[in-house]
Amino acid sequence: MEIYIFRRDRSLLGAVEAFEYLRWTRRYSHCGSFELKAIATPENTELLRLGHYLWNMAGDLSECVEQLMNNHLIASKDPARHIPGIIFSSPTLDVPIRTQTSHRNLLDVVTGLCDASEVGLKTVFDPNGGPLHVCLYLGGVTQAVFSKEYENVIDQVYTTSLLDYANTALIGGEGEGSERIFVDIAGDSGEGPHFGNPPQ
């Protein structure tokens, strides 16, 4: 992906090709924002100056999350990452986003994208034994107050959580590029660590 840079007179100055991270957020009634982590090459330093315009080709957030879920959870090529009984679907939300990520927790990445775009994420349970249905949605603004003073809290329950659960982890060690050593640690499979290059 390339990010095109324009001067104030709308003339094309060039394109940023070497960057590590981009998050582009549009908001309904407020100023949008973007976050770009670019490699400090002489070309990028010249292009990324205050007053220049940035323009990129963006996809929809639902397509981005679907790709992440399929590649790393639902239909992962790595059996250790695959969790059965989960499906994902979402309508096109008209929330443009373009991002690039690697070697991060899947839940952290997805929830981070949703938070930045003010999009809801939920999992629907089917009591008849169907799969867990993960989907995105755009919610409305509501307000609810729960308090014993209003007599709408009957009981308090202690809850345990699997929020930080991960069924596999990829740990990178020293080295650069193809020389970098990775250890793949599977959780529930009972297998020991696997050494080698990261998955493509």
Order of alpha helices (4+ residues) and beta strands (2+ residues): beta-beta-beta-beta-alpha-beta-beta-alpha-beta-beta-alpha-beta-beta-beta-beta-beta
